[in-house]
Amino acid sequence: MIGNRLRALRDQRGYTLRALATETGLSATLLSQIERGVTEPSLKSLRLLAMVFGESVSTLFDDSASLTVHVSHAGERSRITTPKGHVQYERMAPSNGQLEVLRGVLAPGETSSDEQWGHPAVECVYIVAGTLTVEVARGSFDVVKGDAITIDSRQPHRYCNETTGTVEFILAVTPPTP
């Protein structure tokens, strides 16, 4: 659970909730709610926390990554929520710090972010349902159900649903992005 890892990292570093709130720009109330499992953090919040701790986002998740076998059960997976109007990712596997596997769903007109952005990684996206428009730098690629696209994530990019139906996709990122 993200809340347990956050509390452990905060305690290890000697942060109070208020001190961590000051460092991240997040409210102490929100941080407390995340720690208690009352609310799921946004991807932006996870990135801010990871930056303060000098870690990758994956370190904010349960240490079960050390297991040699892990079964991911529907309805029991943690979620990474982006700000309103953006994609919500479901973690398909525990992160080992080298690979992140996420399931994303975009409703018609939704995008993964307001603007394209880049980060040092490689991403592979497999389309489960619908057609995903992948904007990479100045190019745009329509990727349909059953197809996959791999990109050098250092190039500014984002995912868009420009159709009238829902798009579901699986995203693998290596290394995980803070």
C-alpha positions in Angstrom: 0.0 0.0 0.0 1.3 3.4 -1.0 0.3 4.9 2.4 2.5 2.5 4.3 5.5 3.1 2.1 5.0 6.9 2.3 4.9 6.7 6.1 8.0 4.5 6.2 10.0 6.8 3.9 8.8 9.9 5.7 9.9 8.3 9.1 13.2 7.2 7.7 14.0 10.7 6.5 12.7 12.3 9.7 10.0 14.4 8.1 6.8 15.4 9.9 3.7 15.6 7.8 4.0 19.4 7.9 7.6 19.4 6.9 6.9 17.0 4.0 4.0 19.2 3.0 6.3 22.2 2.8 8.8 20.4 0.7 6.3 19.0 -1.8 3.8 21.8 -1.9 1.1 19.3 -1.0 -1.2 19.8 2.0 -0.5 17.9 5.3 -4.1 16.8 5.2 -3.7 15.2 1.8 -0.5 13.5 2.9 -2.2 12.2 6.0 -5.1 10.9 3.9 -2.7 9.1 1.5 -0.9 7.5 4.4 -4.2 6.3 5.9 -5.4 4.9 2.6 -8.3 7.3 2.6 -7.4 8.7 -0.9 -5.2 7.7 -3.8 -2.5 10.1 -4.8 -2.3 11.6 -8.2 0.6 10.9 -10.5 1.7 14.5 -10.0 1.7 14.0 -6.2 3.7 10.8 -6.5 6.3 12.5 -8.7 6.6 15.4 -6.1 7.0 12.9 -3.3 9.6 10.9 -5.2 11.6 14.0 -6.0 11.7 15.0 -2.3 12.8 11.5 -1.3 15.3 11.3 -4.2 13.7 8.1 -5.3 11.7 6.8 -8.2 7.9 6.6 -8.0 8.2 2.9 -7.8 9.7 3.1 -4.3 6.4 4.6 -3.0 4.8 1.2 -3.6 4.8 -1.9 -1.5 8.1 -3.7 -1.1 6.5 -6.9 -2.5 8.6 -6.4 -5.6 11.2 -8.6 -4.0 8.9 -11.6 -4.4 9.8 -14.0 -7.1 6.1 -14.6 -8.0 3.3 -12.0 -7.8 -0.3 -12.5 -8.9 -2.1 -9.2 -9.6 -5.8 -9.6 -8.8 -8.5 -7.5 -10.4 -10.0 -5.1 -7.9 -7.0 -5.2 -5.6 -4.4 -3.3 -7.7 -3.2 0.2 -6.6 -4.0 3.1 -8.9 -2.1 6.1 -10.0 -4.5 9.0 -10.7 -3.6 12.0 -12.7 -5.4 15.4 -12.4 -9.0 15.7 -13.5 -9.5 15.0 -17.1 -6.5 12.8 -17.4 -5.8 9.1 -17.4 -6.0 6.9 -14.3 -3.4 4.1 -14.3 -3.8 0.8 -12.6 -0.6 -1.0 -11.5 -0.5 -4.4 -13.1 2.7 -5.6 -11.4 4.8 -4.6 -8.4 7.7 -2.5 -9.6 11.2 -3.7 -9.2 12.7 -0.3 -10.0 13.4 -1.4 -13.6 10.0 -1.9 -15.2 6.5 -0.4 -14.6 3.4 -2.1 -16.1 0.2 0.0 -16.1 -3.3 -0.3 -17.4 -4.9 2.9 -18.7 -8.4 3.8 -19.8 -9.2 7.1 -21.6 -12.7 8.2 -22.2 -13.5 10.1 -25.4 -11.6 13.4 -25.6 -9.3 12.6 -22.6 -5.5 12.9 -22.7 -2.7 11.6 -20.5 -1.5 15.1 -19.9 -2.2 18.7 -20.9 1.0 19.0 -22.9 3.6 16.6 -24.3 6.5 15.9 -21.9 9.6 13.7 -22.0 11.5 11.7 -19.5 14.5 9.2 -19.8 12.8 5.9 -20.5 11.4 3.6 -23.1 7.6 3.0 -23.3 5.7 0.3 -25.1 1.9 0.6 -25.3 -0.4 -2.3 -26.4 -3.9 -1.3 -27.3 -6.5 -3.6 -25.7 -9.6 -1.8 -27.0 -10.3 1.3 -29.3 -7.8 3.5 -31.1 -5.2 5.5 -29.1 -3.6 8.6 -30.7 0.0 8.8 -29.6 1.6 12.3 -30.1 5.4 12.2 -30.2 7.2 15.4 -30.8 5.6 16.8 -34.0 4.2 13.4 -35.1 0.9 11.7 -34.4 0.2 8.0 -34.6 -3.2 6.2 -34.5 -2.7 2.8 -32.9 -5.6 0.4 -33.0 -6.7 -2.6 -31.0 -4.2 -5.4 -31.1 -1.3 -3.1 -32.2 1.5 -1.8 -30.1 3.8 1.2 -30.3 7.3 1.7 -28.7 8.8 5.1 -28.2 11.9 6.7 -26.8 10.2 8.7 -24.0 12.9 11.3 -24.0 10.9 12.8 -26.9 8.0 14.9 -25.7 4.8 12.7 -25.9 1.3 12.1 -24.6 -1.6 9.8 -25.2 -5.0 11.0 -26.5 -8.4 9.5 -27.2 -9.8 11.4 -30.2 -12.6 8.9 -30.8 -16.1 8.5 -29.5 -15.4 5.2 -27.8 -13.3 4.3 -24.7 -9.6 3.3 -25.2 -8.0 0.7 -23.0 -4.2 0.1 -23.1 -1.3 -1.5 -21.3 1.8 0.6 -20.8 5.2 -0.7 -20.0 7.8 1.8 -19.0 11.5 1.1 -18.3 12.9 2.5 -16.2 9.9 3.7 -14.1 9.6 7.5 -14.2 9.5 9.5 -11.1 
